[in-house]
Amino acid sequence: MLDKINKAAEVLNSFRIFPRLFIVMYMYLLMEVTNWFMLLQEPSTAQAALVSTLVGVGAAWFGLYCNSGTKK
């Protein structure tokens, strides 16, 4: 039974479903925030900082995603 669970975990890990799901969710969030920011009449400094932070975090997160996984 434990062997089957380990094999299922390895298969799930090889598809990298959760990291890909997180990247897709981040892309959606970034698109929505960008659209919101571009529709503002006079964006404030705090609003610009929010968008800048989200873009920076996304770049770091995508870098971690690309460097993760099994090494061949």
Backbone as CSV, one residue per row, in Angstrom:
resi,resn,N_x,N_y,N_z,CA_x,CA_y,CA_z,C_x,C_y,C_z
1,MET,0.821,-1.194,0.000,0.000,0.000,0.000,0.865,1.257,0.000
2,LEU,1.883,1.266,0.846,2.771,2.416,0.919,3.533,2.602,-0.391
3,ASP,3.866,1.493,-1.041,4.567,1.563,-2.325,3.698,2.232,-3.393
4,LYS,2.404,1.928,-3.397,1.484,2.547,-4.346,1.353,4.045,-4.100
5,ILE,1.331,4.419,-2.834,1.233,5.838,-2.485,2.487,6.576,-2.934
6,ASN,3.649,5.954,-2.730,4.899,6.584,-3.161,4.952,6.744,-4.675
7,LYS,4.490,5.737,-5.412,4.476,5.829,-6.874,3.504,6.907,-7.343
8,ALA,2.350,6.982,-6.702,1.377,8.018,-7.055,1.940,9.412,-6.762
9,ALA,2.654,9.542,-5.666,3.269,10.824,-5.328,4.344,11.201,-6.339
10,GLU,5.117,10.237,-6.802,6.148,10.506,-7.804,5.521,10.936,-9.135
11,VAL,4.429,10.288,-9.510,3.750,10.665,-10.756,3.185,12.078,-10.640
12,LEU,2.542,12.374,-9.520,2.000,13.705,-9.304,3.109,14.751,-9.295
13,ASN,4.222,14.421,-8.699,5.350,15.340,-8.656,5.958,15.541,-10.037
14,SER,5.973,14.504,-10.862,6.579,14.637,-12.188,5.758,15.548,-13.098
15,PHE,4.447,15.617,-12.888,3.620,16.525,-13.679,3.726,17.969,-13.200
16,ARG,4.200,18.172,-11.981,4.367,19.500,-11.383,3.084,20.316,-11.477
17,ILE,1.990,19.693,-11.067,0.674,20.321,-11.189,0.565,21.573,-10.328
18,PHE,0.972,21.484,-9.080,0.786,22.616,-8.175,1.641,23.825,-8.554
19,PRO,2.927,23.662,-8.878,3.670,24.854,-9.311,3.088,25.489,-10.573
20,ARG,2.633,24.663,-11.507,2.047,25.219,-12.724,0.725,25.914,-12.427
21,LEU,-0.042,25.370,-11.524,-1.294,26.006,-11.131,-1.027,27.352,-10.463
22,PHE,-0.008,27.417,-9.617,0.335,28.678,-8.962,0.799,29.720,-9.975
23,ILE,1.566,29.306,-10.978,2.030,30.243,-12.004,0.837,30.765,-12.810
24,VAL,-0.100,29.892,-13.149,-1.293,30.330,-13.889,-2.109,31.303,-13.051
25,MET,-2.269,31.008,-11.763,-3.015,31.919,-10.882,-2.300,33.264,-10.773
26,TYR,-0.969,33.247,-10.705,-0.221,34.499,-10.644,-0.402,35.293,-11.932
27,MET,-0.367,34.627,-13.076,-0.546,35.331,-14.345,-1.921,36.005,-14.405
28,TYR,-2.943,35.302,-13.924,-4.281,35.895,-13.882,-4.314,37.106,-12.945
29,LEU,-3.719,36.967,-11.769,-3.675,38.068,-10.810,-2.942,39.266,-11.401
30,LEU,-1.826,39.027,-12.046,-1.060,40.117,-12.631,-1.843,40.806,-13.742
31,MET,-2.541,40.028,-14.550,-3.347,40.617,-15.618,-4.454,41.498,-15.046
32,GLU,-5.126,41.022,-14.014,-6.205,41.804,-13.401,-5.678,43.085,-12.745
33,VAL,-4.560,42.967,-12.044,-3.988,44.147,-11.381,-3.505,45.158,-12.409
34,THR,-2.911,44.669,-13.491,-2.440,45.577,-14.541,-3.607,46.307,-15.186
35,ASN,-4.674,45.577,-15.490,-5.858,46.227,-16.065,-6.457,47.246,-15.104
36,TRP,-6.529,46.887,-13.824,-7.043,47.816,-12.822,-6.187,49.082,-12.766
37,PHE,-4.876,48.905,-12.779,-3.966,50.048,-12.663,-4.063,50.955,-13.881
38,MET,-4.189,50.361,-15.053,-4.255,51.181,-16.273,-5.574,51.947,-16.371
39,LEU,-6.627,51.488,-15.702,-7.907,52.180,-15.738,-8.007,53.308,-14.711
40,LEU,-7.043,53.417,-13.814,-7.076,54.488,-12.816,-6.823,55.838,-13.489
41,GLN,-7.564,56.837,-13.076,-7.396,58.178,-13.656,-6.075,58.805,-13.210
42,GLU,-5.832,58.793,-11.915,-4.602,59.353,-11.359,-4.067,58.396,-10.307
43,PRO,-3.238,57.436,-10.715,-2.725,56.469,-9.741,-1.812,57.131,-8.710
44,SER,-1.933,56.651,-7.487,-1.088,57.186,-6.420,0.223,56.406,-6.353
45,THR,1.114,56.897,-5.549,2.395,56.228,-5.372,2.218,54.858,-4.737
46,ALA,1.292,54.756,-3.808,1.043,53.473,-3.147,0.500,52.441,-4.139
47,GLN,-0.362,52.873,-5.033,-0.904,51.957,-6.035,0.182,51.506,-7.008
48,ALA,1.047,52.416,-7.395,2.163,52.056,-8.270,3.130,51.108,-7.566
49,ALA,3.317,51.304,-6.273,4.192,50.414,-5.508,3.601,49.012,-5.419
50,LEU,2.286,48.920,-5.302,1.632,47.615,-5.265,1.878,46.854,-6.559
51,VAL,1.691,47.502,-7.695,1.895,46.851,-8.988,3.365,46.471,-9.151
52,SER,4.254,47.352,-8.771,5.686,47.077,-8.875,6.090,45.885,-8.010
53,THR,5.538,45.804,-6.822,5.829,44.685,-5.923,5.324,43.372,-6.500
54,LEU,4.116,43.376,-7.036,3.570,42.154,-7.629,4.400,41.675,-8.809
55,VAL,4.876,42.597,-9.632,5.714,42.214,-10.771,7.045,41.653,-10.281
56,GLY,7.651,42.281,-9.294,8.924,41.801,-8.757,8.812,40.441,-8.097
57,VAL,7.762,40.254,-7.334,7.540,38.957,-6.686,7.313,37.881,-7.741
58,GLY,6.584,38.231,-8.780,6.328,37.266,-9.851,7.594,36.854,-10.566
59,ALA,8.492,37.796,-10.796,9.759,37.465,-11.444,10.584,36.521,-10.570
60,ALA,10.624,36.789,-9.286,11.356,35.907,-8.374,10.697,34.534,-8.296
61,TRP,9.395,34.511,-8.250,8.656,33.256,-8.166,8.851,32.422,-9.426
62,PHE,8.809,33.066,-10.584,9.011,32.341,-11.836,10.437,31.808,-11.924
63,GLY,11.398,32.568,-11.429,12.781,32.082,-11.395,12.928,30.850,-10.513
64,LEU,12.281,30.867,-9.367,12.315,29.692,-8.495,11.645,28.496,-9.156
65,TYR,10.555,28.737,-9.859,9.852,27.651,-10.549,10.745,27.044,-11.634
66,CYS,11.411,27.887,-12.395,12.261,27.380,-13.486,13.461,26.607,-12.954
67,ASN,13.960,26.975,-11.794,15.135,26.311,-11.237,14.774,25.140,-10.334
68,SER,13.502,24.861,-10.147,13.101,23.742,-9.312,12.874,22.505,-10.162
69,GLY,12.601,21.428,-9.517,12.351,20.177,-10.251,13.559,19.272,-10.205
70,THR,13.432,18.153,-10.888,14.513,17.168,-10.870,15.607,17.601,-11.835
71,LYS,16.819,17.356,-11.428,17.982,17.650,-12.268,18.349,16.382,-13.031
72,LYS,18.542,16.532,-14.333,18.863,15.367,-15.147,20.349,15.290,-15.415
